[in-house]
Amino acid sequence: MEPTIRTRNLQRHYQMGDELIHALRGVDLTVQRGEYVAIMGPSGSGKSTLMNMIGCLDTPDEGEYWLNGKLVSSMNDSELARVRNKEVGFIFQTFNLLPRANALHNVELPLIYAGMKRKERVVRAKQSLERVGLGERMNHRPSEMSGGQRQRVAVARALVTQPSILLADEPTGNLDSATSRDIMQLFEALHAAGHTIVVVTHESDVAKHARRIITFRDGKIAEDTTNKEQIH
């Protein structure tokens, strides 16, 4: 079976004034289907650049990236947009919800972009909200919810397209410690259900929930370790 994520010699450079920044310096990475991986590192280490590559938001200057056996690093913008919508479920620190839309409509959005008919869309969105424990809150707007509930809506939206990867960027960054634990327990349940999860974080408390922890420094993988605490 093909790995979900495979990169070879991934490189990304940015020009900042007169300086050439090497954000990624030849990254080789494989993530198997169903893995739960945390990517850590200080600011400027390359972890956010890698996240943008994995999420098909950016393309490498050199090297290759395969997603489910498809070479996405050679795709054009419209092909990348299709892959991004179908294969990647994004979860952001700031939730990125439409403030005037209720939870159900927020979760429906990726299916609208995918061209799904309304009846099927609503069924899928309701199921997704029920999976994250918000079946009774689907008619509430973000302003009527707690931070933890808003992040659960964001997780439901990420799940609704049945993606290959759940890609979370600092998913507990705007939450208190008790709510953070609730969200990480939700991630545990999603991993147990077979989802492939990649969490980008600088918080060790978040990373410790993953089964594998990859640490970036200076655009390279400095460490790639199995989290023995999570092996049963």
C-alpha positions in Angstrom: 0.0 0.0 0.0 1.3 3.5 -0.9 2.1 5.7 2.0 -0.2 8.7 2.5 2.7 11.2 2.3 6.1 10.7 0.7 8.6 13.5 0.1 12.1 13.3 -1.5 14.7 16.0 -1.3 12.0 18.7 -0.7 13.5 22.2 -0.9 12.0 25.7 -0.7 13.8 29.0 -0.9 12.5 32.5 -0.2 14.1 35.8 -1.3 13.9 38.4 1.5 15.6 41.6 0.3 19.2 40.6 -0.5 19.0 37.4 1.5 18.1 33.9 0.2 16.3 32.0 3.0 16.5 28.2 2.8 13.2 27.2 4.5 13.5 23.5 3.6 16.8 21.9 2.8 16.2 18.5 1.3 13.5 16.9 3.4 12.8 13.2 3.0 9.7 12.1 4.9 7.2 9.2 4.7 3.9 9.1 6.6 2.0 5.9 6.4 -1.8 5.6 6.3 -3.3 5.9 9.8 -0.2 7.5 11.4 -0.5 10.2 14.0 2.5 12.6 13.6 3.5 15.8 15.4 5.9 18.2 13.7 7.8 20.4 16.1 10.4 23.1 15.9 11.1 26.7 16.7 10.0 29.6 14.5 11.9 29.6 11.3 12.7 25.9 11.5 10.7 25.0 8.4 7.8 23.2 10.0 5.2 25.7 8.7 6.7 25.6 5.2 6.5 21.8 5.3 2.8 22.1 6.4 2.1 24.3 3.4 3.7 21.7 1.1 1.8 18.8 2.6 -1.5 20.8 2.4 -0.9 21.6 -1.3 -0.8 25.3 -0.4 2.7 25.7 -1.8 5.0 23.8 -4.2 8.7 23.0 -3.7 11.5 24.7 -5.7 13.2 21.3 -5.9 12.3 17.7 -4.9 9.1 15.7 -5.1 5.9 15.2 -3.0 3.6 12.3 -3.5 0.2 12.2 -1.8 -1.5 8.7 -2.0 0.9 7.8 -4.8 0.1 11.0 -6.9 3.0 13.3 -7.7 1.4 16.6 -6.5 4.6 18.6 -6.6 4.2 18.7 -10.4 0.5 19.8 -10.5 -0.8 23.2 -11.6 -2.8 25.5 -9.4 -6.2 24.1 -10.4 -5.1 20.5 -9.9 -3.7 21.4 -6.5 -6.9 23.1 -5.5 -8.9 19.9 -6.3 -6.5 17.8 -4.3 -6.5 20.2 -1.5 -10.3 20.2 -1.3 -10.7 16.5 -1.5 -7.6 15.0 0.2 -6.7 17.5 3.0 -8.8 18.5 6.0 -7.4 21.7 7.5 -7.7 22.7 11.2 -6.4 26.1 12.1 -5.5 27.8 15.4 -7.9 30.7 14.6 -10.8 28.3 13.6 -11.4 30.3 10.3 -15.2 30.0 10.6 -17.7 32.3 8.9 -19.1 34.5 11.7 -22.6 34.9 10.3 -23.0 31.3 9.3 -24.2 28.6 11.7 -22.2 25.5 12.4 -24.0 23.4 9.8 -23.3 25.9 7.0 -19.7 26.3 8.1 -19.2 22.5 7.9 -21.0 22.4 4.5 -18.6 24.8 2.8 -16.0 22.4 1.4 -18.9 20.3 0.0 -20.3 23.4 -1.7 -16.9 24.0 -3.3 -16.8 20.3 -4.4 -20.2 20.8 -6.2 -22.2 18.3 -4.0 -26.0 18.6 -4.1 -27.6 20.3 -1.1 -29.5 17.3 0.2 -26.4 15.0 0.4 -24.3 18.0 1.7 -26.6 18.6 4.7 -26.7 14.9 5.6 -22.8 14.7 5.5 -22.4 17.9 7.5 -24.9 16.8 10.2 -23.0 13.5 10.5 -19.7 15.3 10.8 -21.0 17.6 13.5 -22.4 14.6 15.4 -19.0 12.9 15.2 -17.4 15.7 17.2 -20.2 15.9 19.7 -22.0 19.0 18.4 -25.2 17.5 17.0 -27.3 19.8 19.2 -25.4 22.9 18.3 -25.6 22.9 14.5 -27.9 25.9 14.2 -25.6 28.1 16.5 -23.3 30.7 15.1 -19.6 30.9 16.2 -20.4 33.9 18.5 -22.8 31.6 20.4 -20.2 29.0 21.1 -17.2 28.5 23.3 -13.7 28.3 21.9 -13.6 24.6 22.2 -17.0 24.2 20.4 -15.7 26.5 17.6 -12.6 24.3 17.2 -14.9 21.2 17.1 -16.9 22.8 14.3 -13.5 23.4 12.5 -12.7 19.7 13.0 -16.1 18.7 11.7 -15.5 20.8 8.6 -12.1 19.2 8.1 -13.7 15.7 8.3 -16.7 16.3 6.1 -14.8 15.6 2.8 -13.5 12.3 4.2 -9.9 13.5 3.5 -6.7 11.4 3.4 -5.0 13.7 5.9 -6.2 15.8 8.8 -3.6 18.7 8.9 -3.8 20.7 12.1 -1.8 24.0 12.6 -1.4 24.8 16.4 -5.0 23.4 17.0 -5.0 24.4 20.7 -3.2 27.7 20.4 -6.3 29.8 21.2 -7.7 27.5 23.9 -7.3 27.1 27.6 -5.6 24.0 29.0 -8.8 22.1 29.9 -10.3 22.8 26.5 -7.0 21.9 24.8 -7.1 18.5 26.5 -10.6 17.9 25.2 -9.6 18.7 21.7 -6.6 16.4 21.9 -8.8 13.6 23.2 -11.0 14.2 20.1 -7.8 13.8 18.0 -7.1 10.5 19.8 -10.5 9.2 18.9 -10.1 10.2 15.3 -6.7 8.5 15.1 -8.3 5.4 16.7 -10.9 5.5 14.0 -8.1 5.2 11.4 -7.5 8.9 10.4 -4.0 10.0 9.3 -3.2 13.1 11.4 -0.4 15.6 11.1 -0.2 18.2 13.8 2.2 21.2 13.5 2.9 22.6 17.0 5.5 24.2 19.2 3.8 22.8 22.3 5.2 19.6 23.8 1.9 19.0 25.6 0.2 18.8 22.2 3.0 16.8 20.5 3.0 14.1 23.3 -0.4 12.8 22.1 1.1 11.8 18.7 2.6 8.4 18.1 5.6 9.9 16.3 7.4 13.2 16.8 9.4 14.9 14.1 11.6 17.9 15.1 12.8 20.4 12.6 15.8 22.7 12.8 17.2 24.9 10.1 15.0 23.5 7.4 15.9 19.9 8.1 14.6 17.0 10.1 16.7 17.0 13.2 14.9 14.1 15.0 12.3 11.6 14.1 11.3 9.5 17.1 8.5 7.1 18.1 6.6 8.4 21.2 7.0 5.4 23.5 4.4 6.9 25.9 1.7 6.3 23.3 2.7 2.8 22.3 0.4 0.2 24.0 
